[in-house]
Amino acid sequence: MIAFEHVGKRYGGRFEALADINFRVERGEMLFLTGHSGAGKSSLLRLIMRLERPSRGRVLVAGHDLDRLHLSQVPYYRRQIGVVFQDHQLLFDRDIFANVALPLTIQGIEPHEAARRVRAALDKVGLLHRERALPIELSTGEQQRVGIARAVVNKPALLLADEPTGNLDPQLSADIMRLFEDFNRIGTTVLIASHDLALIARLRHRVLKLREGRLVRDGEAA
């Protein structure tokens, strides 16, 4: 599903965010990306999302060499990827239903089909009963679940999460991780950037650890 082949990323010609990164992720796998602040986690995710291009090496996702994608192909490529952010990035002037429906609205999905998908996604994260609530009416954990519903409403093959439990207490963090495991069990490839080492250790999935832009570990959680 994902392959990094001798990937480097340099900013401004000087700062090296990533250096000679090599790894492969199989379709249907779930794994964590960890490392200190500034280790290169966000840069790596941005390369997968094709928000950045590598300075050297190749990034392949679902058979696509991302450096060879024409600009016109990038929006279609990104529809295969669901993204969950730490700060949710919800639209606070729209209700939960409209927030989750946004990717489908942008694609021009027929309203009846969009409504079916939105309600299915909200049901999976346990928030179907709050579809007409505004984000401000929800707890932080519920807002994060809305973000997950929006990320999976397209049934993406790949789900990326950037510090999805950074603002949550341990119990809510565990609940969110169980949701990711649920989506992984139905075949979605899941890559989660996180600094919560205790939580990662309990879940015992594969871990990629970055240090100063280099991959220093690739294996099961200790």
Backbone bond lengths (Angstrom), bond angles and torsions (degrees), N, CA, C in turn:
res aa  C-N    CA-C-N  psi(-1)  N-CA   C-N-CA  omega(-1)  CA-C   N-CA-C  phi
1 M - - - 1.460 - - 1.534 112.00 -
2 I 1.351 116.53 -44.71 1.470 121.66 178.61 1.517 108.35 -129.42
3 A 1.326 116.38 137.05 1.466 120.86 173.52 1.525 109.29 -139.74
4 F 1.322 116.18 127.15 1.461 122.84 171.13 1.522 107.17 -108.69
5 E 1.323 116.49 123.71 1.456 121.85 -177.87 1.520 109.83 -120.93
6 H 1.326 116.07 102.03 1.476 123.19 178.76 1.532 111.06 51.51
7 V 1.321 115.76 48.83 1.466 120.82 -174.42 1.528 111.27 -86.06
8 G 1.311 114.24 131.71 1.457 121.30 172.28 1.514 109.46 -128.31
9 K 1.327 115.76 149.35 1.463 120.84 175.96 1.509 108.57 -137.14
10 R 1.334 114.13 120.99 1.459 121.07 -179.56 1.519 108.66 -121.26
11 Y 1.324 116.63 136.29 1.463 122.29 178.84 1.526 109.67 -108.91
12 G 1.329 115.64 134.37 1.455 120.31 176.02 1.510 114.03 63.93
13 G 1.334 116.04 18.20 1.455 119.14 178.12 1.510 114.38 77.42
14 R 1.371 117.52 -5.09 1.462 119.27 -175.00 1.520 112.82 -127.16
15 F 1.345 116.54 -54.62 1.460 119.55 -174.51 1.526 110.93 -74.61
16 E 1.315 116.28 120.43 1.455 121.33 -179.07 1.528 109.06 -97.54
17 A 1.342 116.58 104.29 1.460 121.30 -178.20 1.520 111.84 -79.73
18 L 1.340 116.78 -34.06 1.457 122.42 179.13 1.527 108.80 -137.23
19 A 1.343 115.91 142.38 1.464 119.65 -177.16 1.519 110.19 -138.10
20 D 1.333 116.73 117.24 1.457 124.63 173.12 1.534 112.13 49.75
21 I 1.329 116.12 56.19 1.463 122.14 -179.25 1.526 109.95 -86.55
22 N 1.341 115.95 127.43 1.458 122.16 178.44 1.519 110.30 -133.80
23 F 1.325 117.40 121.68 1.462 121.88 171.59 1.522 108.93 -166.70
24 R 1.330 115.47 163.93 1.460 122.16 175.92 1.525 108.93 -132.27
25 V 1.318 115.83 143.69 1.462 122.54 176.54 1.516 107.36 -121.74
26 E 1.328 116.56 126.07 1.453 120.59 179.96 1.525 111.03 -80.02
27 R 1.302 116.43 152.73 1.459 121.23 176.03 1.535 109.47 -59.86
28 G 1.325 116.82 132.98 1.458 121.51 -179.93 1.513 114.87 84.67
29 E 1.319 118.16 6.89 1.466 121.74 -179.95 1.533 110.06 -87.39
30 M 1.341 116.40 154.92 1.467 121.74 171.49 1.519 107.64 -124.90
31 L 1.322 116.38 131.10 1.458 120.43 -178.07 1.519 110.76 -151.74
32 F 1.340 113.98 165.10 1.456 121.43 -179.31 1.521 110.29 -113.72
33 L 1.325 114.68 148.77 1.459 123.41 173.67 1.520 106.64 -117.03
34 T 1.325 117.44 120.94 1.454 119.76 -176.28 1.526 110.68 -133.55
35 G 1.323 114.65 174.31 1.458 120.81 -176.94 1.513 109.63 146.62
36 H 1.331 116.22 163.77 1.460 121.04 -178.12 1.527 111.11 -66.56
37 S 1.316 116.64 165.52 1.464 120.93 175.72 1.525 109.04 -59.37
38 G 1.325 116.26 128.10 1.457 120.54 -177.90 1.515 114.25 88.12
39 A 1.347 117.10 6.26 1.467 120.03 -178.09 1.525 112.61 -73.93
40 G 1.353 116.88 -19.66 1.459 119.93 179.31 1.519 114.34 120.16
41 K 1.347 117.45 6.42 1.475 120.43 -176.87 1.525 111.78 -60.32
42 S 1.333 116.16 -49.24 1.470 119.26 -177.49 1.523 111.13 -65.81
43 S 1.329 117.25 -37.78 1.469 119.98 177.81 1.519 110.57 -61.71
44 L 1.331 116.59 -40.76 1.458 120.08 179.66 1.533 111.01 -64.04
45 L 1.324 116.68 -44.03 1.465 119.75 178.78 1.526 111.24 -64.19
46 R 1.331 116.72 -38.93 1.459 120.01 -179.37 1.529 111.12 -65.50
47 L 1.320 117.17 -31.62 1.463 120.03 175.75 1.526 110.25 -66.58
48 I 1.340 116.81 -41.66 1.466 119.91 179.40 1.524 110.56 -64.64
49 M 1.334 116.92 -37.60 1.465 121.06 -179.75 1.525 112.40 -77.86
50 R 1.314 116.40 -5.17 1.472 123.28 -177.70 1.537 111.14 62.44
51 L 1.356 114.41 32.95 1.461 120.43 170.07 1.520 110.13 -86.78
52 E 1.329 116.21 -19.60 1.460 123.63 174.25 1.521 107.87 -132.24
53 R 1.319 115.89 162.05 1.459 121.34 174.53 1.525 108.57 -119.55
54 P 1.325 118.37 145.20 1.463 119.66 -178.31 1.521 111.98 -67.17
55 S 1.312 115.56 149.72 1.464 120.38 174.39 1.519 110.61 -77.61
56 R 1.343 114.96 -27.00 1.463 120.84 175.25 1.525 108.46 -155.02
57 G 1.315 116.26 162.89 1.453 120.80 179.35 1.522 112.61 81.60
58 R 1.342 115.28 -174.22 1.468 121.03 -176.86 1.525 110.54 -128.77
59 V 1.340 114.67 140.56 1.459 122.19 170.63 1.524 106.96 -115.85
60 L 1.337 116.53 121.46 1.458 121.57 178.49 1.521 108.93 -117.92
61 V 1.322 116.52 132.54 1.463 122.20 177.48 1.523 108.08 -134.25
62 A 1.322 115.69 124.09 1.470 122.03 179.40 1.531 111.35 50.80
63 G 1.323 115.99 39.57 1.454 120.89 177.45 1.515 115.19 85.36
64 H 1.340 118.07 -4.45 1.465 121.50 -179.82 1.534 110.11 -94.07
65 D 1.315 116.70 127.64 1.460 121.29 167.28 1.523 106.01 -80.48
66 L 1.342 117.00 107.07 1.462 119.97 -168.53 1.520 113.03 -64.80
67 D 1.329 116.96 -26.28 1.463 118.78 -179.82 1.525 111.55 -72.47
68 R 1.352 116.56 -16.45 1.463 120.03 -178.43 1.525 112.61 -101.26
69 L 1.327 116.90 -0.63 1.460 118.95 177.63 1.523 110.29 -67.52
70 H 1.315 116.31 129.62 1.463 120.03 172.69 1.518 108.77 -70.64
71 L 1.327 116.95 149.37 1.471 120.45 -178.69 1.523 111.83 -53.77
72 S 1.315 117.44 -33.63 1.462 120.35 -179.32 1.524 111.93 -69.32
73 Q 1.340 117.09 -20.56 1.461 121.09 -179.48 1.517 113.29 -88.05
74 V 1.332 117.20 -17.65 1.471 121.11 -173.31 1.534 112.51 -60.74
75 P 1.345 120.23 -45.68 1.478 118.32 179.10 1.527 113.13 -59.19
76 Y 1.327 117.39 -38.11 1.462 120.59 179.11 1.526 110.44 -68.14
77 Y 1.340 116.01 -39.95 1.468 120.03 176.67 1.525 110.65 -60.25
78 R 1.322 117.52 -44.03 1.468 120.47 -175.56 1.526 112.41 -67.62
79 R 1.319 117.66 -20.36 1.463 119.49 177.31 1.521 112.18 -67.29
80 Q 1.332 117.19 -16.10 1.464 120.89 177.25 1.529 111.91 -81.75
81 I 1.348 116.13 -5.69 1.461 120.90 -172.60 1.527 109.82 -120.68
82 G 1.329 116.07 130.39 1.457 121.47 170.24 1.519 108.46 -101.39
83 V 1.321 117.54 139.47 1.464 121.40 -177.12 1.520 109.74 -126.76
84 V 1.348 115.83 130.80 1.465 122.47 176.82 1.523 107.56 -115.44
85 F 1.339 116.37 127.62 1.457 122.03 -177.50 1.532 110.85 -104.89
86 Q 1.320 116.04 156.89 1.463 120.44 178.10 1.520 111.76 -63.55
87 D 1.336 117.09 -38.58 1.468 120.75 -175.23 1.532 112.53 -96.88
88 H 1.331 116.78 17.52 1.464 124.55 173.02 1.530 114.36 69.55
89 Q 1.357 117.13 -45.17 1.467 122.96 -178.11 1.528 111.72 54.44
90 L 1.330 115.93 46.16 1.458 121.05 175.96 1.522 110.29 -85.57
91 L 1.326 115.55 156.04 1.466 121.57 175.14 1.529 107.50 -91.76
92 F 1.322 116.66 111.74 1.462 120.44 -170.70 1.523 113.41 -79.36
93 D 1.341 117.56 -6.28 1.466 119.62 176.18 1.531 111.27 -96.98
94 R 1.351 117.53 6.65 1.468 121.73 179.00 1.521 109.22 -126.41
95 D 1.335 115.50 150.70 1.463 118.26 -179.98 1.524 110.83 -74.11
96 I 1.332 115.52 174.73 1.457 121.30 -175.79 1.520 111.26 -60.87
97 F 1.320 116.87 -43.03 1.466 120.70 179.28 1.529 109.95 -55.87
98 A 1.331 117.38 -48.37 1.461 121.24 -177.39 1.524 111.64 -65.87
99 N 1.339 117.17 -35.81 1.464 120.03 177.91 1.520 111.12 -63.10
100 V 1.318 116.35 -45.71 1.463 119.47 -178.34 1.527 110.81 -70.34
101 A 1.328 116.55 -32.33 1.466 120.95 -178.65 1.521 113.55 -74.44
102 L 1.330 117.91 -14.01 1.470 121.01 -171.40 1.536 113.79 -52.40
103 P 1.342 120.32 -47.68 1.479 118.31 179.56 1.522 112.85 -60.94
104 L 1.335 116.82 -34.45 1.461 120.35 179.95 1.523 111.00 -73.52
105 T 1.333 116.10 -36.35 1.465 120.56 176.99 1.529 110.43 -61.94
106 I 1.337 115.66 -43.99 1.472 120.74 -179.95 1.528 110.51 -61.33
107 Q 1.338 116.35 -36.74 1.461 120.47 -179.45 1.521 112.95 -78.09
108 G 1.327 117.60 -12.80 1.447 120.40 -178.73 1.521 113.57 79.09
109 I 1.342 116.61 27.96 1.470 120.17 177.79 1.523 109.37 -66.32
110 E 1.320 116.85 138.52 1.467 122.65 -179.58 1.530 110.01 -55.66
111 P 1.348 118.28 134.49 1.472 121.68 -171.43 1.519 115.13 -53.53
112 H 1.324 118.13 -40.85 1.466 119.61 -178.82 1.527 110.85 -64.18
113 E 1.338 117.07 -42.88 1.460 121.25 178.39 1.525 110.58 -67.72
114 A 1.337 116.84 -39.89 1.469 120.68 178.47 1.525 110.56 -61.00
115 A 1.328 116.83 -43.83 1.460 120.58 -179.82 1.526 110.78 -61.88
116 R 1.326 116.80 -40.25 1.464 120.34 178.95 1.528 110.65 -62.26
117 R 1.330 115.85 -44.45 1.472 119.74 -178.75 1.526 111.27 -67.39
118 V 1.326 116.58 -41.43 1.466 120.10 -179.24 1.524 110.24 -61.69
119 R 1.310 116.89 -46.07 1.477 119.49 -178.26 1.526 111.13 -67.27
120 A 1.326 117.23 -34.31 1.464 120.00 176.34 1.531 110.47 -64.83
121 A 1.340 116.76 -41.83 1.468 120.59 179.54 1.524 111.09 -66.72
122 L 1.324 117.14 -43.07 1.468 120.32 178.74 1.520 111.15 -64.90
123 D 1.310 116.56 -36.35 1.466 120.19 178.15 1.533 110.66 -63.73
124 K 1.326 116.59 -39.17 1.465 120.36 -179.25 1.527 112.27 -64.33
125 V 1.336 117.07 -31.35 1.471 119.48 179.91 1.525 111.88 -99.34
126 G 1.342 117.03 8.79 1.457 121.16 173.97 1.512 115.57 75.80
127 L 1.316 117.53 26.73 1.470 120.05 -176.81 1.523 113.48 -126.08
128 L 1.307 117.34 19.93 1.457 119.42 -179.60 1.532 111.19 -59.42
129 H 1.322 116.82 -33.92 1.467 120.61 -178.39 1.521 113.17 -73.21
130 R 1.360 118.01 -8.54 1.461 121.49 -179.40 1.526 112.29 -110.59
131 E 1.332 118.45 19.99 1.466 120.27 -171.37 1.517 113.32 -61.52
132 R 1.323 119.31 -26.17 1.467 121.21 -179.60 1.531 112.97 -98.89
133 A 1.315 117.01 3.77 1.465 120.21 176.50 1.532 110.01 -75.42
134 L 1.319 116.33 154.41 1.462 121.85 172.21 1.524 108.61 -88.26
135 P 1.332 118.27 152.30 1.468 120.29 -179.48 1.529 113.36 -53.85
136 I 1.327 117.67 -36.25 1.467 120.85 -177.84 1.529 111.61 -62.89
137 E 1.324 116.75 -21.69 1.465 121.22 -179.76 1.525 112.92 -82.90
138 L 1.328 117.84 -6.63 1.459 122.15 -175.76 1.523 111.25 -102.04
139 S 1.316 115.54 155.35 1.460 120.84 173.26 1.529 109.43 -72.13
140 T 1.341 116.20 168.45 1.464 120.26 178.61 1.525 111.17 -60.38
141 G 1.336 116.70 -41.32 1.458 119.56 178.74 1.516 112.60 -65.08
142 E 1.341 116.36 -38.38 1.468 119.99 177.84 1.522 110.67 -67.49
143 Q 1.328 117.49 -38.86 1.462 120.48 176.89 1.528 110.58 -61.10
144 Q 1.324 116.34 -39.64 1.461 118.56 178.73 1.525 110.65 -65.94
145 R 1.327 117.65 -36.61 1.461 120.09 177.45 1.527 111.04 -66.84
146 V 1.321 117.97 -33.89 1.468 120.42 174.25 1.536 109.47 -62.54
147 G 1.341 115.56 -42.56 1.461 119.19 177.50 1.520 112.33 -59.90
148 I 1.325 116.51 -37.12 1.462 120.51 177.84 1.528 110.38 -68.90
149 A 1.332 116.50 -43.09 1.469 119.95 177.95 1.526 110.70 -58.35
150 R 1.322 116.76 -43.30 1.474 120.18 178.81 1.534 110.66 -63.80
151 A 1.332 116.88 -36.50 1.461 120.57 -178.66 1.522 112.55 -69.31
152 V 1.349 116.83 -29.75 1.475 119.15 -175.37 1.520 113.27 -102.97
153 V 1.350 118.35 -1.34 1.466 119.95 -174.76 1.527 111.93 -62.72
154 N 1.327 116.41 -24.44 1.469 121.88 178.02 1.521 112.85 -85.59
155 K 1.325 116.92 0.04 1.470 122.25 -173.81 1.534 110.22 53.69
156 P 1.334 117.05 58.01 1.467 119.95 -176.61 1.517 111.98 -70.16
157 A 1.306 115.86 151.25 1.463 120.86 175.41 1.523 111.08 -74.41
158 L 1.335 116.09 -26.13 1.466 122.21 -176.07 1.519 109.28 -129.82
159 L 1.331 116.52 131.37 1.459 122.63 178.40 1.523 108.34 -119.04
160 L 1.333 116.88 120.91 1.458 123.37 177.65 1.526 109.23 -109.38
161 A 1.317 117.09 140.47 1.465 120.97 178.01 1.522 108.72 -135.60
162 D 1.325 116.53 128.32 1.462 122.48 -178.28 1.521 108.95 -107.83
163 E 1.328 116.99 102.37 1.473 124.04 -178.22 1.536 111.43 49.02
164 P 1.325 118.47 55.39 1.466 120.40 -173.83 1.514 114.77 -69.35
165 T 1.345 117.87 -15.45 1.467 120.25 -179.23 1.522 111.94 -114.34
166 G 1.326 116.58 15.31 1.464 120.10 -174.11 1.515 114.59 -61.47
167 N 1.336 118.02 -28.46 1.466 121.28 -177.69 1.526 112.70 -106.55
168 L 1.339 117.66 13.15 1.458 120.72 -172.17 1.525 111.32 -112.67
169 D 1.338 115.10 152.97 1.466 119.07 176.27 1.530 109.27 -75.37
170 P 1.342 117.87 168.30 1.467 120.12 -174.29 1.520 114.65 -56.14
171 Q 1.346 118.56 -40.41 1.454 119.93 -179.02 1.521 111.71 -66.84
172 L 1.347 117.18 -44.38 1.458 120.37 178.17 1.527 110.90 -65.24
173 S 1.337 116.29 -36.74 1.465 120.28 177.71 1.521 110.33 -60.54
174 A 1.333 116.36 -44.17 1.459 120.23 178.94 1.526 110.94 -63.46
175 D 1.345 116.91 -38.86 1.472 120.64 178.77 1.522 110.95 -62.65
176 I 1.337 116.13 -43.37 1.472 120.27 -179.87 1.525 110.30 -64.58
177 M 1.327 116.93 -41.41 1.464 119.63 179.45 1.524 111.64 -64.42
178 R 1.328 117.07 -35.11 1.466 119.32 176.67 1.527 111.14 -63.09
179 L 1.351 116.14 -35.20 1.460 118.95 175.94 1.531 111.13 -62.66
180 F 1.339 115.96 -44.32 1.466 118.95 178.58 1.529 110.38 -61.38
181 E 1.324 116.97 -40.10 1.459 119.50 178.40 1.527 111.45 -65.13
182 D 1.334 116.41 -36.24 1.468 119.76 177.15 1.523 110.72 -60.95
183 F 1.342 117.11 -45.11 1.467 119.79 179.51 1.524 110.84 -67.30
184 N 1.327 116.82 -35.64 1.454 120.07 177.41 1.528 111.51 -63.78
185 R 1.325 116.81 -36.61 1.462 120.57 -178.37 1.530 112.60 -65.22
186 I 1.330 116.95 -23.78 1.466 118.46 178.19 1.530 111.62 -94.98
187 G 1.348 116.86 12.39 1.454 120.71 170.47 1.506 116.99 109.08
188 T 1.342 118.34 -2.99 1.463 120.81 179.97 1.527 110.15 -75.90
189 T 1.315 117.60 132.50 1.462 122.24 173.10 1.530 107.96 -76.80
190 V 1.336 116.94 130.14 1.460 121.12 -173.25 1.528 109.81 -126.97
191 L 1.331 116.04 125.22 1.468 122.75 175.75 1.520 107.97 -125.05
192 I 1.340 115.93 120.48 1.466 121.86 -174.32 1.517 109.76 -120.45
193 A 1.328 117.20 121.12 1.463 121.78 171.79 1.524 108.05 -86.07
194 S 1.326 116.47 125.33 1.466 120.05 -176.24 1.521 109.91 -154.48
195 H 1.335 114.96 148.86 1.467 120.13 173.63 1.528 111.14 -107.62
196 D 1.342 117.21 5.33 1.461 122.05 -178.16 1.534 109.08 -82.32
197 L 1.326 116.05 83.89 1.461 120.99 -172.35 1.524 112.33 -66.49
198 A 1.330 117.58 -33.93 1.466 120.24 -179.77 1.528 110.10 -65.28
199 L 1.335 115.75 -44.22 1.462 119.92 179.24 1.523 110.88 -65.26
200 I 1.311 116.98 -42.28 1.464 121.63 179.14 1.525 110.36 -60.78
201 A 1.322 116.66 -42.61 1.462 120.67 -178.91 1.526 111.38 -63.47
202 R 1.336 116.97 -37.06 1.465 120.05 -179.24 1.528 111.52 -68.36
203 L 1.330 117.15 -33.91 1.463 120.34 -175.34 1.524 112.92 -81.29
204 R 1.332 117.32 -24.77 1.464 122.19 171.41 1.529 114.06 58.52
205 H 1.324 115.94 44.08 1.462 120.84 169.81 1.530 108.62 -98.99
206 R 1.300 116.11 171.48 1.463 121.46 176.72 1.531 110.21 -60.03
207 V 1.329 115.24 143.88 1.464 121.29 -179.11 1.528 109.99 -126.86
208 L 1.333 116.07 131.29 1.462 122.82 168.08 1.525 106.84 -104.65
209 K 1.316 117.52 122.16 1.466 120.75 -179.11 1.525 110.35 -113.28
210 L 1.321 115.12 126.86 1.464 121.31 177.26 1.529 110.05 -103.04
211 R 1.313 115.12 144.00 1.465 121.08 171.67 1.519 108.14 -140.88
212 E 1.334 115.35 117.77 1.466 121.79 179.86 1.528 111.26 51.13
213 G 1.347 115.13 43.24 1.454 120.48 174.12 1.506 115.86 83.34
214 R 1.334 116.89 2.76 1.463 120.07 -179.29 1.529 110.41 -117.55
215 L 1.322 115.30 145.69 1.454 120.62 176.70 1.529 108.61 -80.66
216 V 1.340 116.09 112.49 1.459 119.71 -174.49 1.527 111.95 -108.48
217 R 1.329 116.81 -6.59 1.457 119.42 178.32 1.510 110.15 -156.06
218 D 1.322 117.01 141.05 1.457 123.63 175.87 1.529 106.75 -147.01
219 G 1.324 116.11 99.83 1.452 119.56 -178.29 1.504 112.05 -178.70
220 E 1.328 116.67 -177.36 1.460 121.18 -178.41 1.513 110.28 -69.11
221 A 1.342 115.77 150.01 1.467 120.96 179.23 1.521 109.42 -57.56
222 A 1.327 114.48 141.91 1.477 119.99 -179.28 1.519 110.24 -75.37
